[in-house]
Amino acid sequence: EGRALSRFIAARGELQGTQVIATGASITDADRQSLLQQGFHNTLAKPFTVQQLATLVEESLAVMA
């Protein structure tokens, strides 16, 4: 479960700053806002392309650097 993983990462000091991307079959604007409030750093609705995923990963890595 992604929400449990997000909480686990947030609770672990050595993992602070780790970016978590939620994926789902149909993510509405309300879902996105809820997921961001729950600790996710971004969302990606399925189906997605490899390029879309790569872009989000690159953005996440830039934030962590």
N, C-alpha and C positions, 0 to 999 in steps of 0.2 A: 504494500500500500504506500503510495507516494506521500501521503500526508504524514504517516508515521515516520517515514524516512526523513522528511523535511524537519520534523520536530527533533528527531535524533541528531541530525547534523547541527541544528541550532543550539542544542544543549551541550554539545561537545566543544570545548574551548579550542582544541587543536584543529577543528574543522570550520571555525568561524571564517566567514568570507567565501565558503564554498557556494557556488551558484547552483540552484536547483531549477530545472525546467520541467514544468508539468505538461504532459501530452494527454489528449483525449479526443474521442470521436467527434464530439460537438461541444466546443467551448464557446459559450455566449459571453457577451460583455460582462454580465453579472457574475458568471462563473469565473471569468478572468479576474475580476476585482476580488472575489472571495478567495481565490487561490493566492493572489498576491498578498492579501491580508494574512493568510495562513503561513506565509514564509517562503513561498515560491518566488523566484526572481523573474520568471518569464513563463509564457505558455506557448504551446504549439499545437494547433488543431490538426487532427488526422483527417484525411491523408495529407502528408507533407512530403516535400521533395528532399533529397539529400542536400541540395543547395540551401534550402530553407533551414534545415537542421545545422548545417555547417556554419551558416551565418550567425545563428543564435549561439552556437558554441564559441565561435570567434569573439563575439561580443561579450560573452560571459568571461572568457579568458582575459580579455582586455580589462574588464572591471576588476578581476582578481590580481592583475599585475601591479 
